[in-house]
Amino acid sequence: MSITVELTYEMSKALGTRRVEVEGAATVADVVRLTRARFGEQAADFERHTRVAAVSVNGVLVTHGRGLRTTVADGDLVMFVKASAGG
């Protein structure tokens, strides 16, 4: 089962890639864990950026579902989304 993970602009600048593919994830928590593992020595940078990003699955924020327990399926797009505000 392949899940596409899209990083925020800030994450991609710090980590050197915009998208990664992860295999074997059943939940958003698994996706986050597997994505962190992909960055090896840069895992701390990944972790720092995830603290200020929301997560969506196929365009729906996981806070509106089951949070990190939200299930994922083959072909899903999990995106880290930078919160923004304006007037």
N, C-alpha and C positions, 0 to 999 in steps of 0.2 A: 504494500500500500504506500503510495507516494503522495506526500503533502508538500505543496509549494509554500515557502515562507518568504514573505516580502518584508524587508526592513525599512525603517524610517530613513529619511535622507541623512540625518545625523548619524544613525547607526551605520549606514552604508559607507559614509565617509570615513568613519573610525575603523571599520572592519574590512573595507576594501571590496565589498560586494553588495549588490542590491537584493539578490534573491538566492535562496538555497533550497534544496530538496531534502526532505527527511523521510525516512522509511520506518515503519513499525510503530507509529504513534496511534494511540486510541483516544487520547484526550488532548486538550490544549496544554495541560501540564506536561504531558509527554513531549509535545512539540517544542515547548520552551526548553525542556531538559536536553532533548536531542540537538536542538539548534545551538544551545550553549556549548555542548560537547564538540560541535563542528569547529568552533573557534579556538580550541586548545589554549594556547598562551594568551589569547585575546579574550578569554572568557570573562575576565573581570570587566573589560570594556563593555562587552555585551550586557553583563549584569547591570552595570551602571546605567546604561541607556534604557533597559527595560523598566527601571523604576519610574520613569517619567512617560511611559508609553502605554496606551490602551491596546487591547488585542481584539481583533475581529476575525470571524470565520465567515467567509463568503459574504463579507460586507455587513455582518451583524455583530455589534459589540458583544463580547462574551458576558459583560455585566448584565445584559438583558436575558441571559440564559442561565446556565449553571456555573458561570465563572470558569475557573481553570478545569473544572470537571466536565466542561462542554465536550461532547464527543466529536471526533473528526472522522472523515471517510476518505477513501482514495479519490484523489483529484481535487480535494478542497484547497482553498487559498486562505492561509492564515496570515494576517497582516498585523504588524506592529504599527500603531497609529499615534502620531504625536498630537497631544492635545493642544488646541489653540483657542484663543478667544479674541474678540475684537468688537468694535462698535460701529 
